[in-house]
Structures are given as structure tokens and as C-alpha cells.
């Protein structure tokens, strides 16, 4: 079991071997209500007409925004180290703006 410990009285995070393996997903559908943001992670396979949700994460809107900032920071660090991530056919989002959802999936709202 892998552990990440912080100093005295701080949160100890444990990562079990099963969770450490991860779940592959190539589609995320995000919906929301006034109280939460729901992210469904799905694995879509070519030629298979049905795809099951592999994982669902439910966050408070404040935590979703923190996740957004953490993802932006990590993508910037990634691109600085490895170069730009190219998304064929995808328009760049203006600062603070939005683009259409990827994969041709309509935007979801709960």
C-alpha cells in the first residue's frame, strides 16, 4: 500500500493497489445542479454501440472549481515540459470562456 503523509496532525492519504491501477476513460460527461457537479467517466470502444460509466465523481461546486484550477495548472506544467497538447478540430477556449463540448456530446445539466 502506498502512503502519502504530511506533517503532524495532517491528512494521511492511502492508495490501495486496486485504485492505483486506475480506470481508463476516453469520455467524460459533466452535469450539475445548484448543489453539486457530477462527472461521469466512460470508456467508449470503436464498433461497440453501448458504453458504460466506469466511474462517477460527485463534487461540491467549490471543489469542482478548485479541480478546474488544479487541472489548468497541471496542463500548463505538462505543456511547458512536453510541448502543446493538440486537439484536432477543437477550438481553443478564450480566457475565461467556453467551447462546445468534445465528442459531439450535448452539454449536460441536471
C-alpha positions, 0 to 999 in steps of 0.5 A: 500500500502506498502512503502519502503523509504530511506533517503532524496532525495532517491528512494521511492519504492511502492508495490501495493497489486496486485504485492505483491501477486506475480506470481508463476513460476516453469520455467524460460527461459533466452535469450539475445542479445548484448543489453539486457537479457530477462527472461521469467517466466512460470508456467508449470502444470503436464498433461497440454501440453501448458504453458504460460509466466506469466511474462517477465523481460527485463534487461540491461546486467549490471543489469542482472549481478548485479541480478546474484550477488544479487541472489548468495548472497541471496542463500548463506544467505538462505543456511547458515540459512536453510541448502543446497538447493538440486537439484536432478540430477543437477550438481553443477556449478564450480566457475565461470562456467556453467551447462546445463540448468534445465528442459531439456530446450535448452539454449536460445539466441536471 
